[in-house]
Structure formats: C-alpha cells, structure tokens
Amino acid sequence: MRGEIITVLDTKRLFGFSSTGVLPTSKIIIVSDGHAQVGYLVDAVVGVTQIAKQDIQSPPATISGPHARYIAGVTNAPLILVDFQALSTDPSIIVEEEVE
C-alpha cells in the first residue's frame, strides 16, 4: 500500500448521513476487486470475522429506500453486509472529468 494513491470515500455521505470527517478512531477499509482499489472511511472497526456463504440471507423487506441497493445481505449475528461493488460503481460518485 505504501506509495500508492487510493481513492477514499466517506461511507457516511454514501449512506446519506452528515460527515464528521476524520476522527481519532476513524479507519479506512481498503477493498480490491482485482482491477482497482477503493478505500472506505469508517468511524471504527469493531472486529473482523469470517462468514460462511450459507449464513448470508437476503436483506429483509424492511430495508428499503435509496440506499438499500448497497446491502448485500444480513446474518443472524446480526450483521449487515455491504455490497462494496454497488457502492464503488454508483453513478452518483463517479466523476468523469479530466484535470489539466
């Protein structure tokens, strides 16, 4: 990672919340799809866990609204799984400008 430039997106803004900026507890989660890397600014990382594919359920119908497309699934833990590919390809964050 050292020496690389990575785009960092503020997850609060992506989900429609007011941004608090970078806090002392803030972390950046780096996600790679094999072609590009994107960083997601989060308030904190509480833990890391492995989830078996069979433990992932479809999001319930109660999760609705414009940001529901970012939810990949839920678990009984209860955890909500974010679809980082949907986040990183959302047309509202893609900038198609050239800087000279």
Buried (B, 14 or more C-beta within 10 A) or exposed (E): EEEEEEEBBBBBEBEEEEEEEEEEEBEBBEBEEEEEBBBBBBEEEEEEEEEEEEEEEEBEEEEEEEBEEBBBBBBEEEEEBBBBEEBBEBEEEEEEEEEE
